Amino acid sequence: MKINHNLSAIVANDNLMINEDRLTTSLERLSSGLKLNSAKDSPSGMAMSINMNAQIDGLNQASDNSQDGTSLLQTADGALNEVASMLQRMRELAIQAANGTNSLSDRESIQQEIDALAEEIDRISKDTEFNGTTIFDGSMDTKVYTDHAGVRVTDVTSHVAAGDYVIEIDAPATSATINGTGSVNETDNTPNQGVTGNITINGISVAVVETDSQAAIYMKIREAAESGGTDVTVEGGHYVFTADEPGADNTVSIVCDGDLATYLGLSLGEITAAGTDIRAHAVNGFRDTATIVGEGNVIKMTDKGGFEIIAKATDVAAGDQVNINVTGIGTMTLQVGANKGQTIDVKIPDMGAESLGVDHLNLLNEIGITKAIGKLDDAITKLSYVRSEIGAYENRLDYTFNSLEETIEDMTSALSRLTDVDMAEEMSTYTNLQVLTQAGTSVLAQANQVPQQTLQMLQ
């Protein structure tokens, strides 16, 4: 028996301390609900749980992002639904204006509504926003640049790959023009010119009486020409009648009689002139199957597979080469995954009246009405295509959201198995350790009494 070192007490104390540490760990797990409360519990498990937590947090945010993207697309589709209604109304008005029972004043009233609807389409394209971002101004469309100041790309489909596309202008578009040969002075307000007769410009008629001054005659003809989609100027003392838009479909037809024909220097009977469409050919970047067609001053570059680039050339000359750089950037990027590169690009083009081709519709004459119906059909087709793309994006984001939610559920389950404590099992462990701790405390107390027994031998 020894009194300097109480080995029994040391052994009992060591086991008591071990059990107390294990009991503390068990209490920590029971109170936190986690079996990984510090790195020492499982270094590898802790590393895995950190990575999985980061992944789950990223997936949760990606899920929110996809829903935000869906909300933006729903906003866009709602606005385009109203644009579709306006285009349908505009087409209905064009059909109404085409009826021969309408007077000029009737068509003027129709023209007022057409112009108001075009302005409203422009307003919607400029004012429709989501979280402060304008949707239809082209800021969410593929960025395209040209190296020619007179050429502007108005539309590019999503099937056009990024790269350089080079075309050469064979001949610019021209406007239909009729030149008078009479000597006139459009600023002379002297009455009693003695000129009489009727002039009809693209179906719009006006009568000149002998008391009209030259300035009054010019004003009458100018107003009639404007209604007929024609610009009138006096150049070098002669009347010049020019179609307000270039192209083969934009003609100028004039019927003039009486002294007025002599005054203007026009032949009696009908005179008709037509413009020409722009012509261009591919130089580089296009496949052999691509076609390039001009419509007025608009160049349409198409190919199979939905490839289409539309450009407007307002100031070009024969021989000019135009490089069209499609950047492949500019679309709205939605982050729909927890890692880099897990994105969806959403393309929403400019949907203003000019982009739709309905900004200058003229329903005051038959030529303008025919052109307007064709333009409105093209606008409705483009709008339908854009809405179908938006709907496809919405469906894709719905599937993305569902996939993210399932992934979050599966990863959360895996993380739970890694970090969450089994409360029933841990409670059993805690009870066992509690009994061992109580027993250890009792044994330590008894071990501390052993030196006292040694003292009895000294009595």
CORFENJO-V675038 format. One line per field, one symbol per residue. phi: phi as a letter, one per 40 degrees, with the letter a starting at -180 (. if undefined). psi: psi as a letter, one per 40 degrees, with the letter a starting at -180 (. if undefined). A space follows every 50 residues. Layout:
phi=???
psi=???
//
This chain:
phi=.bbcbcccccccccccccccccccccccccccgbcbbacccadccccccc cccccccccccccccccccccccccccccccccccccccccccccccccc cccccccccccccdccccccccccccbcbbfgbccbcgcbbdcbbbcbcc bbcbabccccccibbbbbccaccbbcbbbcbccbbcbccccfcgcbibbb bfgbbabbbcccccccccccccccccccgbcbbbbggbcbbbdcbchccb bbbbbbbgccccdcgbccgcbbbbcbccbabcbagcccccbbbbbgbbbb bbacggcabbbbbbabbdgcbbcbcccgbhccbbcbacbcgcbbcbbbcc bcccccgbcbcbbcaccccdcccccccccccccccccccccccccccccc ccccccccccccccccccbccccccccccccccccccccccccccccccd dcccccccc
psi=iiedhgddddddddddddddddddddddddddeiegeidddgdddddddd dddddddddddddddddddddddddddddddddddddddddddddddehe ehidddddddddddddddddddddddehihfehhdfeeeeihhhiiehde hhhehhieehihahhhihhdhiiiihhhhieihigeehehafdehiiihh hfehiihhieehiddddddddddddddefihhihhfeihhhhieiiideg ihhhhiiadddddefiiiahhhiiaiiihiiididiideiihihgbehhh hiiieehhhhihhdgiihehhhhhhhdeidihhhhfieiiegihhhhhih fidddeffdghhfeiddddddddddddddddddddddddddddddddddd dddddddddddddddddddiihdddddddddddddddddddddddddeed ddddddee.
//
